[in-house]
Amino acid sequence: MISNPFMSPAAAPASVPELDEDQLLHVSLGPQHPSTHGVFRMNVVLDGETVVSLKPVFGYLHRNHEKIAEGVTFLSSMPFTDRLDYICPLTNNWAYAQAVEKLAGIEVPERAEYMRVITAELTRLINHTAFVGFFLGDMGAWGTALMYAFREREKILDLFEELTGARMMSNFMRFGGCRNDLPAGWAAKASTLVNEFPRFLDELENLIIGNEVLIARTQNVGALPKEALINGGITGPMLRAAGVAYDIRKAEPYGIYDRFKFRIPLGTTGDCYDRMMIRFLELRESLAILRQALDQLPEGQFINPKSKIRNFKAPVGEAYARIEGPKGELGFYLISDGSTNPFRYRIRPPSFINLTLLEDMCLGLDLADVVIILGSVDIVLGEVDR
Amino acid sequence: MRVPALIALVLGSFPSLGLAATDKPPLLTGESLPRLPQRLVEMALEALKAPDWLVSLASFATAAGTVVAVFLSAFALLSLIERKTLARAQNRLGPNRAGIFGILQPVADGIKMLTKEDIVPTKAEWFLHLVAPVMIVIPSILALGVIPYGREWLPVPLELGLVFFFATGTMTEVAVFIAGWASGSKFPMLGAMRAISQMISYELPLIISALSVVMLSGTLSLADIVAAQSGYHLGFIPAWNILTPWGFVAGIIFLIAANAESNRCPFDLPEGESEIVAGHMTEYSGFKYALFFMGEYLGLFAISGLGITLFLGGWQAPLPGLGFVPSWFWFFGKLAAIIFFFLWVRTTFPRVRVDQLMRFAWLCLIPIALLTLPVAALWHFTANPDGSNGVLSWLLCSAILAVPFIIITVIFNRRLAPSLRTYHYAE
């Protein structure tokens, strides 16, 4: 009854007993459940506490985002993209702006590119620290790690508030640049934060990565082989944890990422522990990028003066632009018929596609493992359901 | 037989209940303060020329009422202290709106719980659904009755106090299972099954580690166990069981098993919030839900009190020359320390998985707990005539305990829990 070709030998049960249908427990985990990260639902069939089948049910947070975007102008969709992955709005903004720029062939001034890199990497810091907190929360550590992570997140959100006027719903990017310039002294404040951040990281790593309970809970849990992940279209830290060196910042450098020196941390097994550790290591690489970007930040224009804000029309054509979002490959696919609205607007959300292999990862494991595997995928339901 | 006579017969079967305390110390000293209500009731009834059985009954009721009152206020206080402690560990402030430092928060919580709607699911067995939370509170209160809190403060001096304690403690498991089963829902059912397996598994190390104390004290009476730990070695080291090789190991096992027995993190699987919502409490609301919390906290007090009695010398002072402080002060000081330890663990550890939990109990705790029994016997037989133990006895007992401990925790554990990893980078 259990068929999971991808399951690692360590996690696979020695023999699959014949299951008596009467003895199985059908449980609906969610949509109201403390650790489904929103309104996600899993229809789980349990034998005791072992997962026999798991069917994800999406769509409780469906907002018709893609269809709405076809009915409004290009720029009107920008605030909507904030609501996709609400933990990291600025990378969403960037991916969308990039798609439109590609479609309309708009040049981006250098200072704006630097601002985009800085905000995107700060967003990555937020996402990965918050991930560690939520992950430990899924494991039952009751918010302690989350509160430590959120203390640092607050500092970054303060920077965002000063820059964009909003802590989370930033609506900051424009086609051809950013909405406004960096406020006076902002870069210095960001530098201070970047210099102080490693101390917090050391503290968090000290507290977390050597914990025996955490190691016992996460190692050899939810691992899939590389081939399965690649076939499933998995991207982001989940893929790199399995040892595949695929980072769009390196594979297809967008913006000005080819100017910075940074490395891609790689795991070996791809289990939940590796997924967490890869994020820890990526945080350090993001800090390296931030340091370089803040040092090199040039003077100049923050938006291309030729780009039109009002009555913006993209030429007929199509474009797909993708960035390495904190959760994986975030892509926007646009078709324009020459009018003010996109003809087709489509998002490739990393959370949603990373979630498709959830059943393969969970089969044969414990109910408690399902929760941390879901946590290790790092989803935001705003992006999954759109 | 008339009812009063029956009550008198039942009460008379307790050796030294209420009035039977023959020597009467002064009414208002620090030491006898907790017994003041009981003594006042006795004096008032005697002045009214009430029959003996009535005096005895009233005295008993007042003694029980004192314990309940003390621990219900402690429960209210702990619910605040727990939130404050967790908040402190998590860079938060905790409740601070109701009264100064949030001191009125328990009152507000109580009012909220009382005024909430009491929901009984349609598929629930309504009677069992009602009985379970009550059943969970009563054993905890009963267990609190047999613990000696001070030199003169022992509500029910049972000869078989320890047996009574564990017997009542077992009732909690039944109540938890009833709660899970009667709710007619799946998360409570899962929680109840987890709770049953966990509590039965952890009751074994709990009882075995307590047995070693019983062996050396030669009694099941908790008051006598405290008395057996009186005195000081070398004039200043208290003769508590925790300060012996076998007592140290048994005490730690007791602490861990007690943590699991009261379903607290990292062993809070039965109510594992992130997995099965709230376990057996999922379908409860209002005051029934509050009763579960009350039962949990009272059980925590009871089991910590038992641990103090067995291993930490009960109400004995930690240093000689501190006799002027009331003995119950020391008991509650130790209780506060142990409870704080539980809170500290709760705020720092993730939860273990079911199989790891079971493996830990059966492959680690129970073997070591069993080993403390022969070591305790060895300790007894290698003692000097005056009751103290020489260096050789210390070394021998420690070595016998240390070797299997190292084998189990280091070698065995290394195979089970893989260690830290190294990561490489791609340019």
Contacts between the chains, C-beta under 8 A, distances in Angstrom:
chain1	res1	chain2	res2	distance
A	25	B	186	6.3
A	25	B	189	7.7
A	25	B	190	7.6
A	26	B	186	7.9
A	27	B	186	5.0
A	27	B	187	7.4
A	27	B	190	7.6
A	33	B	277	6.5
A	34	B	273	5.5
A	34	B	274	5.6
A	34	B	277	6.2
A	35	B	273	7.9
A	35	B	274	4.0
A	35	B	275	7.2
A	46	B	190	7.9
A	49	B	190	6.9
A	49	B	194	7.9
A	49	B	354	6.1
A	136	B	350	6.0
A	137	B	274	6.6
A	138	B	274	5.0
A	139	B	274	7.1
A	139	B	350	3.9
A	139	B	351	6.0
A	140	B	265	6.5
A	140	B	266	7.1
A	140	B	268	6.8
A	140	B	272	6.2
A	140	B	273	6.9
A	140	B	274	5.5
A	140	B	275	7.8
A	140	B	350	5.3
A	140	B	351	2.9
A	141	B	348	7.7
A	141	B	349	6.8
A	141	B	350	4.3
A	141	B	351	7.5
A	142	B	86	7.4
A	142	B	265	6.5
A	142	B	273	7.7
A	142	B	346	6.9
A	142	B	347	6.7
A	143	B	86	7.9
A	143	B	90	5.8
A	144	B	86	7.9
A	144	B	89	5.9
A	144	B	90	5.1
A	144	B	347	5.3
A	144	B	348	6.4
A	146	B	90	8.0
A	147	B	90	3.8
A	147	B	91	5.1
A	147	B	92	6.2
A	148	B	90	7.6
A	148	B	91	6.7
A	151	B	91	5.2
A	209	B	420	7.0
A	210	B	420	6.5
A	211	B	349	7.4
A	211	B	350	6.8
A	212	B	413	8.0
A	212	B	417	5.8
A	213	B	266	5.8
A	213	B	349	5.7
A	213	B	350	4.9
A	213	B	351	7.4
A	213	B	352	5.6
A	214	B	350	5.4
A	215	B	417	5.5
A	215	B	418	6.7
A	215	B	419	7.2
A	215	B	420	7.7
A	216	B	352	7.0
A	216	B	353	7.5
A	216	B	356	5.6
A	216	B	416	7.2
A	216	B	417	4.6
A	217	B	350	6.3
A	217	B	351	7.8
A	217	B	352	7.0
A	217	B	353	6.0
A	217	B	356	7.7
A	219	B	417	7.6
A	219	B	418	4.9
A	220	B	418	7.1
A	245	B	426	3.7
A	250	B	426	7.8
A	263	B	425	3.8
A	263	B	426	6.7
A	263	B	427	5.9
A	264	B	425	6.3
A	264	B	426	4.4
A	264	B	427	7.7
A	265	B	423	5.5
A	265	B	424	7.8
A	265	B	425	5.5
A	266	B	423	6.6
A	266	B	424	5.7
A	266	B	425	6.6
A	266	B	426	5.6
A	267	B	421	8.0
A	267	B	423	6.3
A	268	B	421	7.2
A	268	B	423	7.8
A	273	B	421	7.4
A	274	B	421	7.4
A	274	B	423	8.0
A	277	B	421	7.1
A	277	B	423	6.3
A	278	B	423	7.4
A	281	B	423	6.0
A	281	B	425	7.9
A	366	B	353	5.8
A	366	B	354	6.4
A	366	B	355	7.0
A	367	B	190	7.3
A	367	B	275	5.9
A	367	B	276	7.3
A	368	B	269	7.8
A	368	B	272	6.9
A	368	B	275	5.0
A	368	B	351	7.6
A	368	B	353	5.0
A	368	B	354	6.7
A	369	B	353	7.1
A	371	B	274	5.4
A	371	B	275	5.2
